[in-house]
Amino acid sequence: MKRLVIVLLASTIVTGCRKDVPEPIVQRSYYSYYGPEIAQSDFEAQGKTGDVVEKTSSGVEVRRAFANGVLHGTSSWSYPNTHVVYQFEEYENDRLVCMGMNAENGVLQYEEQYGPQETKVVRAWFLDGSPRMSEEYRGGKLVRAQYYTNDGDLESFVDRGNGSKITRAGNGKLLNRDQIVGGLSVVREEFYPNSMLYQVYALRDGVKNGFCKVYLESGQPNRLEMWSFGLLDGTQTLYENGLEIAQVPYCQGVKEGIERRFEPGTDQVVQEISWHQDMRHGATKTRVNGMEVVEWYWRDNKVSPEQYQARLSVQKDARAALVM
């Protein structure tokens, strides 16, 4: 089942009415195709054709239309304790052809229409009902789109699978800006609520893959990272007051290797931390007033140098026995 991109409606979402959050059903009613309420036995005797209406414990009304036992017509989910539809889906003989969301005032905010051969049209509106964006997809790729400000001005577009995609919330706040190449997002910028850049990163197949630069709200750098298909993989560089303070090694999402911390603004190493499988493992060396202090760790537990060497010997002997 396809799911709407909830972030597009961040300013209008009410968690209690999300249909993907299971809730206890406190009431269920059945209605014939012609409208009057009927018993469940009559609904089933008529081939399960008509509407099934449920009330959840949070006050959400869920209405589904059936024909001969399959979804056919409109299914909807209301805002809690109201008759205002929050989310709706349109079915033709159990095939989803359209889905959308409304604001709490009933104004349509988001809609997806599904056509043959993996075609899709997506439209969105601001809270006042003015156009926010229009997109056309083929085979999962964005081929044509227009994006508008809440003043009605065209601010970016995609043509023949290339261009810039702007994502704004219903109230107009800037959320993301994507560089589109060949119908896919290859670089994404995300923004703070004040529209300052939060992070920019490379994408592949919808996940981080490649560089990622993270900034503070002041605009100063916070982190520089390398990712591989959604996992930190490579050196993570940390900054403080705009100056590099640390290099942290990652391998497939976990710390692995020697982390180095620097005197801000210099290449002088003040601490080295040995990591293995996201745990301190080995020597941690700290330089204080020209002196080096060494602490030893075994799988995140602090040990003496003798304990570390003894455990290391046992581990080597065990590996040698396996080889033999």
C-alpha atoms as a printed R data frame, in Angstrom:
    type eleno elety resid chain resno       x       y       z
1   ATOM     1    CA   MET     A     1   0.000   0.000   0.000
2   ATOM     2    CA   LYS     A     2   1.356   3.367  -1.012
3   ATOM     3    CA   ARG     A     3   1.726   5.955   1.769
4   ATOM     4    CA   LEU     A     4   1.672   9.715   1.486
5   ATOM     5    CA   VAL     A     5   4.788  11.700   2.197
6   ATOM     6    CA   ILE     A     6   3.674  13.004   5.576
7   ATOM     7    CA   VAL     A     7   6.358  15.670   5.773
8   ATOM     8    CA   LEU     A     8   4.626  17.623   3.006
9   ATOM     9    CA   LEU     A     9   1.795  18.328   5.397
10  ATOM    10    CA   ALA     A    10   3.854  18.831   8.544
11  ATOM    11    CA   SER     A    11   1.842  21.896   9.520
12  ATOM    12    CA   THR     A    12  -1.508  20.081   9.286
13  ATOM    13    CA   ILE     A    13  -0.897  16.555  10.570
14  ATOM    14    CA   VAL     A    14  -2.802  15.267  13.582
15  ATOM    15    CA   THR     A    15  -1.175  12.021  14.694
16  ATOM    16    CA   GLY     A    16  -4.364  10.586  16.148
17  ATOM    17    CA   CYS     A    17  -6.009  10.355  12.733
18  ATOM    18    CA   ARG     A    18  -3.228   8.630  10.830
19  ATOM    19    CA   LYS     A    19  -4.622   5.471   9.332
20  ATOM    20    CA   ASP     A    20  -1.310   3.606   9.686
21  ATOM    21    CA   VAL     A    21  -1.499   3.869  13.490
22  ATOM    22    CA   PRO     A    22  -3.626   0.924  14.754
23  ATOM    23    CA   GLU     A    23  -6.336   1.970  17.194
24  ATOM    24    CA   PRO     A    24  -9.099   0.047  18.948
25  ATOM    25    CA   ILE     A    25 -12.439   0.086  17.102
26  ATOM    26    CA   VAL     A    26 -15.260   1.080  19.444
27  ATOM    27    CA   GLN     A    27 -18.126   1.035  16.918
28  ATOM    28    CA   ARG     A    28 -18.775  -0.513  13.504
29  ATOM    29    CA   SER     A    29 -21.803   0.082  11.273
30  ATOM    30    CA   TYR     A    30 -22.887  -1.203   7.859
31  ATOM    31    CA   TYR     A    31 -24.767   0.661   5.141
32  ATOM    32    CA   SER     A    32 -26.300  -0.578   1.935
33  ATOM    33    CA   TYR     A    33 -25.322   0.733  -1.484
34  ATOM    34    CA   TYR     A    34 -28.480   2.877  -1.389
35  ATOM    35    CA   GLY     A    35 -27.704   4.493   1.964
36  ATOM    36    CA   PRO     A    36 -29.706   3.060   4.889
37  ATOM    37    CA   GLU     A    37 -27.979   1.316   7.777
38  ATOM    38    CA   ILE     A    38 -28.276  -2.485   7.707
39  ATOM    39    CA   ALA     A    39 -27.172  -5.429   9.829
40  ATOM    40    CA   GLN     A    40 -23.819  -7.084   9.219
41  ATOM    41    CA   SER     A    41 -25.588 -10.271   8.124
42  ATOM    42    CA   ASP     A    42 -27.568  -8.332   5.494
43  ATOM    43    CA   PHE     A    43 -24.373  -6.604   4.289
44  ATOM    44    CA   GLU     A    44 -22.741  -9.996   3.798
45  ATOM    45    CA   ALA     A    45 -25.874 -11.469   2.207
46  ATOM    46    CA   GLN     A    46 -25.846  -8.640  -0.348
47  ATOM    47    CA   GLY     A    47 -22.357  -9.671  -1.455
48  ATOM    48    CA   LYS     A    48 -20.537  -7.240   0.835
49  ATOM    49    CA   THR     A    49 -21.584  -4.268  -1.246
50  ATOM    50    CA   GLY     A    50 -21.977  -0.937   0.532
51  ATOM    51    CA   ASP     A    51 -20.138   1.086   3.180
52  ATOM    52    CA   VAL     A    52 -18.470  -0.015   6.411
53  ATOM    53    CA   VAL     A    53 -18.079   2.796   8.955
54  ATOM    54    CA   GLU     A    54 -15.907   2.444  12.053
55  ATOM    55    CA   LYS     A    55 -15.225   4.732  14.999
56  ATOM    56    CA   THR     A    56 -11.867   4.481  16.768
57  ATOM    57    CA   SER     A    57 -11.088   5.180  20.403
58  ATOM    58    CA   SER     A    58  -9.581   8.562  19.473
59  ATOM    59    CA   GLY     A    59 -12.737   9.680  17.648
60  ATOM    60    CA   VAL     A    60 -11.568   9.023  14.086
61  ATOM    61    CA   GLU     A    61 -14.300   7.957  11.665
62  ATOM    62    CA   VAL     A    62 -13.097   5.423   9.094
63  ATOM    63    CA   ARG     A    63 -15.375   4.868   6.102
64  ATOM    64    CA   ARG     A    64 -14.754   2.274   3.377
65  ATOM    65    CA   ALA     A    65 -16.833   1.569   0.279
66  ATOM    66    CA   PHE     A    66 -17.051  -2.009  -1.017
67  ATOM    67    CA   ALA     A    67 -18.470  -3.714  -4.086
68  ATOM    68    CA   ASN     A    68 -18.677  -7.503  -4.140
69  ATOM    69    CA   GLY     A    69 -16.263  -7.731  -1.224
70  ATOM    70    CA   VAL     A    70 -13.468  -5.542  -2.612
71  ATOM    71    CA   LEU     A    71 -12.693  -1.871  -2.126
72  ATOM    72    CA   HIS     A    72 -14.545   0.195  -4.716
73  ATOM    73    CA   GLY     A    73 -15.227   3.887  -4.272
74  ATOM    74    CA   THR     A    74 -14.019   6.190  -1.507
75  ATOM    75    CA   SER     A    75 -12.261   5.214   1.712
76  ATOM    76    CA   SER     A    76 -11.703   8.043   4.189
77  ATOM    77    CA   TRP     A    77 -10.291   8.862   7.633
78  ATOM    78    CA   SER     A    78 -11.552  11.885   9.558
79  ATOM    79    CA   TYR     A    79  -9.828  14.218  11.963
80  ATOM    80    CA   PRO     A    80 -10.625  13.102  15.546
81  ATOM    81    CA   ASN     A    81 -14.166  13.910  16.715
82  ATOM    82    CA   THR     A    82 -15.101  15.737  13.499
83  ATOM    83    CA   HIS     A    83 -16.633  14.905  10.128
84  ATOM    84    CA   VAL     A    84 -13.788  16.659   8.290
85  ATOM    85    CA   VAL     A    85 -11.911  14.156   6.127
86  ATOM    86    CA   TYR     A    86  -8.199  14.040   6.856
87  ATOM    87    CA   GLN     A    87  -7.136  11.378   4.347
88  ATOM    88    CA   PHE     A    88  -8.987   9.706   1.493
89  ATOM    89    CA   GLU     A    89  -8.369   7.003  -1.087
90  ATOM    90    CA   GLU     A    90 -10.263   6.177  -4.274
91  ATOM    91    CA   TYR     A    91 -10.465   2.558  -5.472
92  ATOM    92    CA   GLU     A    92 -11.652   0.855  -8.650
93  ATOM    93    CA   ASN     A    93 -12.175  -2.866  -8.061
94  ATOM    94    CA   ASP     A    94  -9.530  -2.945  -5.305
95  ATOM    95    CA   ARG     A    95  -7.039  -0.885  -7.363
96  ATOM    96    CA   LEU     A    96  -5.910   2.365  -5.781
97  ATOM    97    CA   VAL     A    97  -6.333   5.172  -8.307
98  ATOM    98    CA   CYS     A    98  -6.123   8.276  -6.120
99  ATOM    99    CA   MET     A    99  -5.254   9.349  -2.576
100 ATOM   100    CA   GLY     A   100  -5.057  12.673  -0.825
101 ATOM   101    CA   MET     A   101  -5.117  14.738   2.369
102 ATOM   102    CA   ASN     A   102  -7.084  17.719   3.583
103 ATOM   103    CA   ALA     A   103  -6.270  20.411   6.129
104 ATOM   104    CA   GLU     A   104  -8.400  20.697   9.278
105 ATOM   105    CA   ASN     A   105 -10.517  23.318   7.503
106 ATOM   106    CA   GLY     A   106 -11.333  20.773   4.777
107 ATOM   107    CA   VAL     A   107  -9.163  22.414   2.095
108 ATOM   108    CA   LEU     A   108  -7.394  19.884  -0.134
109 ATOM   109    CA   GLN     A   109  -3.638  19.908   0.590
110 ATOM   110    CA   TYR     A   110  -2.151  16.949  -1.239
111 ATOM   111    CA   GLU     A   111  -3.228  14.466  -3.920
112 ATOM   112    CA   GLU     A   112  -1.721  11.597  -5.876
113 ATOM   113    CA   GLN     A   113  -3.358  10.104  -8.970
114 ATOM   114    CA   TYR     A   114  -2.143   6.768 -10.328
115 ATOM   115    CA   GLY     A   115  -2.279   5.893 -14.008
116 ATOM   116    CA   PRO     A   116  -1.226   2.900 -16.110
117 ATOM   117    CA   GLN     A   117   2.395   1.786 -16.559
118 ATOM   118    CA   GLU     A   118   3.667   3.337 -13.306
119 ATOM   119    CA   THR     A   119   2.562   6.857 -14.125
120 ATOM   120    CA   LYS     A   120   1.626   9.219 -11.326
121 ATOM   121    CA   VAL     A   121   0.537  12.842 -10.976
122 ATOM   122    CA   VAL     A   122   1.116  14.603  -7.648
123 ATOM   123    CA   ARG     A   123  -0.376  17.962  -6.703
124 ATOM   124    CA   ALA     A   124  -0.179  19.992  -3.506
125 ATOM   125    CA   TRP     A   125  -1.664  23.236  -2.232
126 ATOM   126    CA   PHE     A   126  -0.874  25.757   0.495
127 ATOM   127    CA   LEU     A   127  -3.203  26.145   3.472
128 ATOM   128    CA   ASP     A   128  -5.062  28.949   1.698
129 ATOM   129    CA   GLY     A   129  -5.759  26.665  -1.285
130 ATOM   130    CA   SER     A   130  -3.246  28.237  -3.689
131 ATOM   131    CA   PRO     A   131  -1.067  25.850  -5.777
132 ATOM   132    CA   ARG     A   132   2.118  24.613  -4.121
133 ATOM   133    CA   MET     A   133   3.429  22.143  -6.689
134 ATOM   134    CA   SER     A   134   2.544  19.796  -9.539
135 ATOM   135    CA   GLU     A   135   4.599  16.727 -10.501
136 ATOM   136    CA   GLU     A   136   4.461  14.005 -13.138
137 ATOM   137    CA   TYR     A   137   6.207  10.646 -12.646
138 ATOM   138    CA   ARG     A   138   6.880   7.800 -15.059
139 ATOM   139    CA   GLY     A   139   8.371   4.550 -13.882
140 ATOM   140    CA   GLY     A   140   9.183   6.063 -10.523
141 ATOM   141    CA   LYS     A   141  11.110   8.963 -12.049
142 ATOM   142    CA   LEU     A   142  10.150  12.631 -11.946
143 ATOM   143    CA   VAL     A   143   9.834  13.866 -15.536
144 ATOM   144    CA   ARG     A   144   8.028  17.208 -15.235
145 ATOM   145    CA   ALA     A   145   7.182  19.529 -12.339
146 ATOM   146    CA   GLN     A   146   6.446  23.099 -11.264
147 ATOM   147    CA   TYR     A   147   6.962  24.542  -7.772
148 ATOM   148    CA   TYR     A   148   5.433  27.768  -6.453
149 ATOM   149    CA   THR     A   149   5.919  30.199  -3.591
150 ATOM   150    CA   ASN     A   150   2.920  31.054  -1.423
151 ATOM   151    CA   ASP     A   151   2.768  34.343  -3.366
152 ATOM   152    CA   GLY     A   152   1.963  32.352  -6.498
153 ATOM   153    CA   ASP     A   153   5.348  32.805  -8.193
154 ATOM   154    CA   LEU     A   154   7.009  29.900 -10.021
155 ATOM   155    CA   GLU     A   155  10.286  29.351  -8.136
156 ATOM   156    CA   SER     A   156  11.652  26.178  -9.739
157 ATOM   157    CA   PHE     A   157  10.765  23.444 -12.212
158 ATOM   158    CA   VAL     A   158  11.784  20.101 -13.649
159 ATOM   159    CA   ASP     A   159  11.673  19.453 -17.386
160 ATOM   160    CA   ARG     A   160  12.503  16.170 -19.121
161 ATOM   161    CA   GLY     A   161  13.757  14.747 -15.850
162 ATOM   162    CA   ASN     A   162  16.205  17.517 -14.973
163 ATOM   163    CA   GLY     A   163  15.906  20.591 -12.776
164 ATOM   164    CA   SER     A   164  15.318  21.686  -9.199
165 ATOM   165    CA   LYS     A   165  12.604  20.412  -6.842
166 ATOM   166    CA   ILE     A   166  11.413  22.607  -3.956
167 ATOM   167    CA   THR     A   167   9.514  21.114  -0.994
168 ATOM   168    CA   ARG     A   168   7.544  23.539   1.179
169 ATOM   169    CA   ALA     A   169   5.171  22.905   4.074
170 ATOM   170    CA   GLY     A   170   1.537  23.927   3.807
171 ATOM   171    CA   ASN     A   171   2.320  27.200   5.578
172 ATOM   172    CA   GLY     A   172   5.039  28.037   3.054
173 ATOM   173    CA   LYS     A   173   8.109  27.151   5.110
174 ATOM   174    CA   LEU     A   174  11.014  25.895   3.017
175 ATOM   175    CA   LEU     A   175  11.863  22.260   3.858
176 ATOM   176    CA   ASN     A   176  14.037  20.778   1.094
177 ATOM   177    CA   ARG     A   177  15.590  21.591  -2.241
178 ATOM   178    CA   ASP     A   178  16.643  18.705  -4.508
179 ATOM   179    CA   GLN     A   179  18.800  18.646  -7.596
180 ATOM   180    CA   ILE     A   180  17.067  16.330 -10.086
181 ATOM   181    CA   VAL     A   181  19.081  14.499 -12.745
182 ATOM   182    CA   GLY     A   182  17.529  11.831 -14.938
183 ATOM   183    CA   GLY     A   183  14.330  11.964 -12.903
184 ATOM   184    CA   LEU     A   184  16.031  11.206  -9.584
185 ATOM   185    CA   SER     A   185  17.225  13.306  -6.643
186 ATOM   186    CA   VAL     A   186  21.038  13.341  -6.598
187 ATOM   187    CA   VAL     A   187  21.688  16.154  -4.087
188 ATOM   188    CA   ARG     A   188  19.361  17.387  -1.327
189 ATOM   189    CA   GLU     A   189  19.478  20.509   0.809
190 ATOM   190    CA   GLU     A   190  17.473  20.595   4.061
191 ATOM   191    CA   PHE     A   191  16.709  23.803   5.953
192 ATOM   192    CA   TYR     A   192  16.116  25.041   9.490
193 ATOM   193    CA   PRO     A   193  12.731  26.694  10.291
194 ATOM   194    CA   ASN     A   194  14.424  30.077   9.732
195 ATOM   195    CA   SER     A   195  15.357  28.916   6.178
196 ATOM   196    CA   MET     A   196  19.083  28.658   7.001
197 ATOM   197    CA   LEU     A   197  20.780  25.617   5.466
198 ATOM   198    CA   TYR     A   198  20.812  22.632   7.850
199 ATOM   199    CA   GLN     A   199  22.509  20.002   5.701
200 ATOM   200    CA   VAL     A   200  23.346  19.146   2.100
201 ATOM   201    CA   TYR     A   201  24.084  15.609   0.964
202 ATOM   202    CA   ALA     A   202  24.364  13.305  -2.027
203 ATOM   203    CA   LEU     A   203  21.573  10.805  -2.713
204 ATOM   204    CA   ARG     A   204  21.298   7.500  -4.464
205 ATOM   205    CA   ASP     A   205  18.129   5.405  -4.568
206 ATOM   206    CA   GLY     A   206  16.568   7.819  -2.074
207 ATOM   207    CA   VAL     A   207  19.184   7.426   0.681
208 ATOM   208    CA   LYS     A   208  22.371   9.268   1.639
209 ATOM   209    CA   ASN     A   209  25.279   8.085  -0.489
210 ATOM   210    CA   GLY     A   210  28.423  10.184  -0.712
211 ATOM   211    CA   PHE     A   211  29.225  13.480   0.983
212 ATOM   212    CA   CYS     A   212  27.114  15.143   3.690
213 ATOM   213    CA   LYS     A   213  27.753  18.621   5.108
214 ATOM   214    CA   VAL     A   214  25.877  19.643   8.262
215 ATOM   215    CA   TYR     A   215  25.640  23.250   9.484
216 ATOM   216    CA   LEU     A   216  24.568  25.062  12.637
217 ATOM   217    CA   GLU     A   217  21.760  27.619  12.464
218 ATOM   218    CA   SER     A   218  24.449  30.306  12.541
219 ATOM   219    CA   GLY     A   219  25.772  28.991   9.237
220 ATOM   220    CA   GLN     A   220  28.997  27.597  10.721
221 ATOM   221    CA   PRO     A   221  30.012  24.039   9.763
222 ATOM   222    CA   ASN     A   222  29.083  21.298  12.229
223 ATOM   223    CA   ARG     A   223  30.057  18.018  10.515
224 ATOM   224    CA   LEU     A   224  31.471  16.721   7.262
225 ATOM   225    CA   GLU     A   225  30.634  13.065   6.604
226 ATOM   226    CA   MET     A   226  30.818  10.286   4.044
227 ATOM   227    CA   TRP     A   227  27.881   7.904   3.621
228 ATOM   228    CA   SER     A   228  27.358   4.640   1.772
229 ATOM   229    CA   PHE     A   229  23.733   3.736   0.991
230 ATOM   230    CA   GLY     A   230  22.321   5.170   4.210
231 ATOM   231    CA   LEU     A   231  25.215   4.288   6.539
232 ATOM   232    CA   LEU     A   232  28.110   6.419   7.762
233 ATOM   233    CA   ASP     A   233  31.160   5.023   5.987
234 ATOM   234    CA   GLY     A   234  34.454   6.893   6.099
235 ATOM   235    CA   THR     A   235  35.788   9.818   8.081
236 ATOM   236    CA   GLN     A   236  33.418  12.117   9.968
237 ATOM   237    CA   THR     A   237  34.994  15.535  10.571
238 ATOM   238    CA   LEU     A   238  33.638  17.548  13.510
239 ATOM   239    CA   TYR     A   239  33.831  21.346  13.912
240 ATOM   240    CA   GLU     A   240  33.520  23.790  16.799
241 ATOM   241    CA   ASN     A   241  33.246  27.544  16.253
242 ATOM   242    CA   GLY     A   242  34.051  26.886  12.612
243 ATOM   243    CA   LEU     A   243  37.315  25.058  13.417
244 ATOM   244    CA   GLU     A   244  38.060  21.379  12.929
245 ATOM   245    CA   ILE     A   245  38.242  19.536  16.269
246 ATOM   246    CA   ALA     A   246  37.980  15.818  15.455
247 ATOM   247    CA   GLN     A   247  38.139  13.095  12.821
248 ATOM   248    CA   VAL     A   248  36.023  10.034  13.616
249 ATOM   249    CA   PRO     A   249  36.331   6.826  11.520
250 ATOM   250    CA   TYR     A   250  33.200   4.904  10.510
251 ATOM   251    CA   CYS     A   251  32.683   1.638   8.678
252 ATOM   252    CA   GLN     A   252  29.161   0.651   7.623
253 ATOM   253    CA   GLY     A   253  27.484   2.739  10.304
254 ATOM   254    CA   VAL     A   254  29.727   1.970  13.296
255 ATOM   255    CA   LYS     A   255  32.901   3.559  14.649
256 ATOM   256    CA   GLU     A   256  35.916   1.567  13.498
257 ATOM   257    CA   GLY     A   257  39.542   2.713  13.706
258 ATOM   258    CA   ILE     A   258  41.409   5.576  15.365
259 ATOM   259    CA   GLU     A   259  39.506   8.742  16.282
260 ATOM   260    CA   ARG     A   260  41.699  11.834  16.491
261 ATOM   261    CA   ARG     A   261  40.852  15.023  18.362
262 ATOM   262    CA   PHE     A   262  42.745  18.262  17.743
263 ATOM   263    CA   GLU     A   263  43.593  21.511  19.416
264 ATOM   264    CA   PRO     A   264  41.006  23.770  17.664
265 ATOM   265    CA   GLY     A   265  42.480  25.508  14.651
266 ATOM   266    CA   THR     A   266  45.653  23.390  14.587
267 ATOM   267    CA   ASP     A   267  46.773  19.952  13.450
268 ATOM   268    CA   GLN     A   268  48.021  19.136  16.965
269 ATOM   269    CA   VAL     A   269  46.473  15.863  18.158
270 ATOM   270    CA   VAL     A   270  45.345  16.018  21.802
271 ATOM   271    CA   GLN     A   271  43.580  12.653  21.950
272 ATOM   272    CA   GLU     A   272  43.470   9.357  20.051
273 ATOM   273    CA   ILE     A   273  40.659   6.851  20.714
274 ATOM   274    CA   SER     A   274  40.702   3.316  19.352
275 ATOM   275    CA   TRP     A   275  37.268   2.036  18.223
276 ATOM   276    CA   HIS     A   276  36.112  -1.434  17.191
277 ATOM   277    CA   GLN     A   277  32.496  -2.223  16.269
278 ATOM   278    CA   ASP     A   278  31.272   1.031  17.837
279 ATOM   279    CA   MET     A   279  32.996   0.315  21.162
280 ATOM   280    CA   ARG     A   280  36.162   1.704  22.719
281 ATOM   281    CA   HIS     A   281  38.660  -1.090  22.217
282 ATOM   282    CA   GLY     A   282  42.391  -0.660  22.683
283 ATOM   283    CA   ALA     A   283  44.340   2.392  23.747
284 ATOM   284    CA   THR     A   284  42.932   5.854  24.386
285 ATOM   285    CA   LYS     A   285  45.809   8.334  24.440
286 ATOM   286    CA   THR     A   286  45.296  11.820  25.887
287 ATOM   287    CA   ARG     A   287  47.967  14.535  25.884
288 ATOM   288    CA   VAL     A   288  47.834  16.954  28.827
289 ATOM   289    CA   ASN     A   289  50.509  19.587  29.534
290 ATOM   290    CA   GLY     A   290  53.001  17.779  27.342
291 ATOM   291    CA   MET     A   291  52.331  14.437  29.058
292 ATOM   292    CA   GLU     A   292  50.616  11.453  27.452
293 ATOM   293    CA   VAL     A   293  48.077   9.497  29.497
294 ATOM   294    CA   VAL     A   294  47.112   6.071  28.179
295 ATOM   295    CA   GLU     A   295  43.918   4.222  29.141
296 ATOM   296    CA   TRP     A   296  43.032   0.757  27.916
297 ATOM   297    CA   TYR     A   297  39.586  -0.543  26.952
298 ATOM   298    CA   TRP     A   298  38.230  -3.959  26.043
299 ATOM   299    CA   ARG     A   299  34.838  -3.770  24.343
300 ATOM   300    CA   ASP     A   300  33.910  -0.508  26.054
301 ATOM   301    CA   ASN     A   301  35.110  -1.641  29.490
302 ATOM   302    CA   LYS     A   302  38.151   0.038  31.030
303 ATOM   303    CA   VAL     A   303  40.904  -2.475  31.871
304 ATOM   304    CA   SER     A   304  44.537  -2.456  32.932
305 ATOM   305    CA   PRO     A   305  47.299  -2.843  30.320
306 ATOM   306    CA   GLU     A   306  47.966  -6.350  31.673
307 ATOM   307    CA   GLN     A   307  44.295  -7.350  31.409
308 ATOM   308    CA   TYR     A   308  44.138  -6.059  27.847
309 ATOM   309    CA   GLN     A   309  47.231  -8.012  26.770
310 ATOM   310    CA   ALA     A   310  45.980 -11.168  28.501
311 ATOM   311    CA   ARG     A   311  42.614 -11.000  26.756
312 ATOM   312    CA   LEU     A   312  44.316 -10.236  23.451
313 ATOM   313    CA   SER     A   313  46.489 -13.350  23.851
314 ATOM   314    CA   VAL     A   314  43.465 -15.508  24.598
315 ATOM   315    CA   GLN     A   315  41.728 -14.146  21.527
316 ATOM   316    CA   LYS     A   316  44.761 -14.872  19.313
317 ATOM   317    CA   ASP     A   317  45.029 -18.415  20.683
318 ATOM   318    CA   ALA     A   318  41.342 -19.037  19.984
319 ATOM   319    CA   ARG     A   319  41.720 -17.837  16.385
320 ATOM   320    CA   ALA     A   320  44.796 -20.011  15.888
321 ATOM   321    CA   ALA     A   321  42.900 -23.042  17.198
322 ATOM   322    CA   LEU     A   322  40.109 -22.417  14.695
323 ATOM   323    CA   VAL     A   323  42.597 -22.296  11.828
324 ATOM   324    CA   MET     A   324  44.125 -25.610  12.896
